[in-house]
Amino acid sequence: MQRLAVHRLGPLSEPETRRGLREPIETHGGLIGEEALDIATSAVDGHPYMLQLVGDRMWRAAGGSGGPIAINHAKGAVAEATGALEDHLFAPTWQSLSDTDKRFLAALAVLAEGDGSPRVAEICEEAGIVKSSASAYRRRLLLSGMVSPSGRGRLRLAHPSIGPWLRRSITTGTLRVPEPPLPGI
């Protein structure tokens, strides 16, 4: 599996997200109300994998046989999909990162809570990382799918759920942010 080519999908626009949710449902004889579609579209926030998760969970919640998808189905599906995204994408990706990548990502999560798209230099300062090494960490985190560019010299978290998940997991001790190495070691 590791030899398979990875095809990166960029963020989906709102119309693409709505279409990606609505068309498979309608193609298979189902219906989705506008309010339920609004809830699902908002939760997906352009993330292709989240679209798959939310769509699948809504379909199953409605009985999987083309039944109408209501607001309660959409809300339940969003909660389930968010949990699955955290457990099956965010957590394994976090575990695969180097200690410094983890510090960089945790610093971005802290700074993104206020700014949304902090400068790479600010992230390095928050993480205790030498700015001359920033491009390597930036590149690796872009490849991991956890961050995306947000203008010249700025980064943002690739999905809005990453920041709250990281901050909550670090606060509760579920995840540990490695300490920077001591100087000269």
Disulfide bonds with the S-S distance in Angstrom:
none
